[in-house]
Amino acid sequence: MNGNVKTLNQFIIERQDDFQYASGDLSRLLSDIGTAAKIINREVNKAGLVNILGNHGTTNVQGEEVMKLDIYANDQLISALSSGGEVCVMGSEENDDVIQVEFKEGECKYVVLFDPLDGSSNIDVNASIGTIFSVYRRVSKGSGPGTVEDCLQKGAQQVAAGYVIYGSSTILVYTTGNGVNGFTLDPSIGEFCLSHPNIQTPKDAKIYSINEGNEAQFPAGIKKYVEYCKGEDKATNRPYSSRYIGSFVADFHRNLLKGGIFIYPPTAKTPNGKLRLLYEANPLAFVAEQAGGRATNGKDRILDIVPGELHQRVPLMIGSENMVKLAEDFLAKN
């Protein structure tokens, strides 16, 4: 193996001084997430060959159809994070209630919230999907299992967050509040290797990502912003390019690297937005800000929103700072 290759575990150990809290425990926790991601990736890659494609026949707490691979990914993350001894409680998009972790000794210091398989409706058509995760320090007293209180923290209190995208290659991107780094899975050695150091998203760009099929239900300000994106103007390099995969983590990853804005606004059908604050918006807002981007609900910073429930939804504008600010201006004026 090339001596310049740095694996995820090597990088985590070298950067332990960046961690605000108990570095050894957080290092092991992030390694556990990496291990779960490798297992999920293996099943995603052979999804067409085994009986894990399609609908599981149930719905989750949001009333959405659960795909078979959703359940598998959820189980793998719960198993990996339950066995390490660092996590006291978990929250998953696929579970109605918190998942308390029993342990034998010591004090479990961390809380993990995750969307085990974002964009899973794209599994059957071989489009990119992903895993999103968020890590907090526990706030409840004592050394027993964690509580709902531990999960209902605002995003600004995250100590780590990131995502894994399963696409033409499998990439894990994470931050601990000291920049953003990406690691590509090398299947020949079974390791995530540093491939995208110190990711910085452009302040301006030419990509907007929004489901324009819902345009009739958009707020007036969003309609005006979409019209602006489509308008011709050489001075501002318009019209912009519309790119929408329908998998949040895939759209976010592209915009993180190339620059752009992703918008999921409130609509008549989903007046509070569709994306989940704890499992999707908060972790990717943390990543976006650490890469120099911006994330709001159209008015307020996402990371400052105090959650009231586990599966709370929120409108979201996220991506290149100047693009998000301009979209906010359109909303405020209309």
Buried (B, 14 or more C-beta within 10 A) or exposed (E): EEEEEBBBBEBBEEBEEBBEEBBEBBBBBBBBBBBBBBBBBBBBEEBEEEEBEEEBEEEBEEEBBBBBBBBBBBBBBBEBBBEBBBBBBBBBBBBEEBBBBEBEEEBBBBBBBBBBBBBBBBBBEEBBBBBBBBBBBBBBEEEBBBBBBBBBBBBBEBBBBBBBBBBEEBBBBBBBBEBBBBBBBBEEEEBBBBBBEEBBBBBEBBBBBBBEEBBEBBBEBBBBBBEBBEEEEEEBEEBBEEBBBBBBBBBBBBBBBBBBBBBBBBBEEBEEBBBBBBBBBBBBBBBBBBBBBBBBBBEEBBBEBEBEEBBBBBBBBBBBBBBBBBBBEBBEEE
